Structure formats: structure tokens, C-alpha cells
Amino acid sequence: MTMRRPLIAGNWKMHKTAEETERFIKELLPKLENVEDIDVLIIPPYTSLDRAGRLLQGKSLQLGAQDVHYETEGAFTGAISTHMLKACGCSYVLVGHSERRELFGDDDTIVARKLNVALDSDLKAILCVGETLSEHDLVEEKITRQLTQDLTGIDAMTLTKITIAYEPIWAIGTGKTATPEVAQETISMIRRWIASHYDEAAAQGMRILYGGSVKPANAKSLLAQPDIDGALVGGAALVAESFAQIVDAARLQ
Ligand code: PEP
């Protein structure tokens, strides 16, 4: 059986200046000193990436970006390329976060292009999928449609550079968390989909996170589920102490 390395990722969304980012990193790093066997990632806004990258040189705490453009260069006012992210020290990028999909018009075609450009540039990608409350009864259809379209053209080798995050949209920033059982059920469905569209080895190796109001108080029971390999954390990732507590919950599994 493949041992999947857990990942705890903090998506800061539109929070923190470069100065505040520096303060956060300086507070968090000592709390991670004894963390081994877990990947820990912060995902600040673009304007903090350069400062964060300098502070994290040689450290195991990793850096990611919240989005990327699907072209590598050119006349795309306001957009950021994979090359720029890598130059800041990013090793990860989020693709298809529900806020990008719902508020900024990233449809599955755009998500697939972003995923491809990220992987071509040797960034690891976290592909977010999930259903709204009204789609909850049709969760399997929604997620398999997203996976089918978003992973177009991705072969089994490239798939190893992707982490999937299952984020029910009704649980993001709402304080409502999927129960560990519901999260486990959907995530194991995603793993079965990978097995049937790639193979069993790809499915067993695929790291799949849960996201949606993860907090220190509920992290342990979610991370204890056999198919949940970590968490994508929003609100609770903005405070170094609560983020470190979620990392601790992953260590205790
Ligand atoms: C997220 O931003 O991906 C997220 C899950 O946010 P929150 O933890 O605040 O629900």
C-alpha cells in the first residue's frame, strides 16, 4: 500500500500585506521545528510572495500561489505567470478554487489550461473541486464532470504532481464543515474515479485533501479518515497558532 504524505495548506485569500506575512512566518517557523513527514504550505496573496520566498529559503515550509494565468507571457493586464511565481520561490499553485470559479469566471476549460501550464512549468498543482449546496444531492455527477474536464490531457505520470482538494462550497467560510463521514465518502469516490480513469496505483498514490471550515477543533476527526490526506484551510490558516494546531493534528494520525 502506498503511504501518502499528508499536506496541510493555508489559503490566505485576500488577506495580509507583505509586512504581516513576514510577521506570520516568523511566528510560525519555530512552531514547525519538529514537523517531519508532513508537507506544510502557505498560500499568501501575490504581493507577499517575494518577501515570503526570501524568508523561506532553505526552510521546509513551502510556498504556493492562489492562481496563475494560463499563458506564459504577453499582453494580459493584471495576470501573473508561472515563471513569475517560480521566481518568487513558489513550488505550488492552487487551480480552480471555488472562489475563482464562482466569482472570476474560471470555467473547466480555463481550469484545465491553468493546470496544464502549471504542470508544464514544474509547479505542483492543487486542483480544487466541490459542489454547491443545491448540487449536494448530485455531488458525484458534479465532481466527476469537473475531474473529467479539468484533467483533460493529463497522463498518469503528470498526475503525480497534482493534489486534489475536495471543498464542498457550502462549507467554505461558512463555519459548516462536512462531517468526517461525508468528506470521507466523497473523497473515496474521487479515488475510485482516479482508479477507473487511470489505474489503481495512480489512485493509491493520489493525495486528496478536504477543505471547508477546517479548524483545530475538527481537524483531527477529519484527518483520521482513511482517504483524507490533509487539509486546505482558509480562515483558520490566518493565525499562526491555529494553523500550527492543525498541522499538529495531522502529525498525531
Ligand atoms: C478555502 O479557502 O479553501 C477554505 C476551505 O476556506 P475556509 O477554511 O475558511 O472554509
Residues whose N, C-alpha, C, O or C-beta is under 5 A from the ligand:
A	BS01	PEP	N11 A171 I172 G173 T174 G211 G212 S213 V214 L232 V233 G234 G235
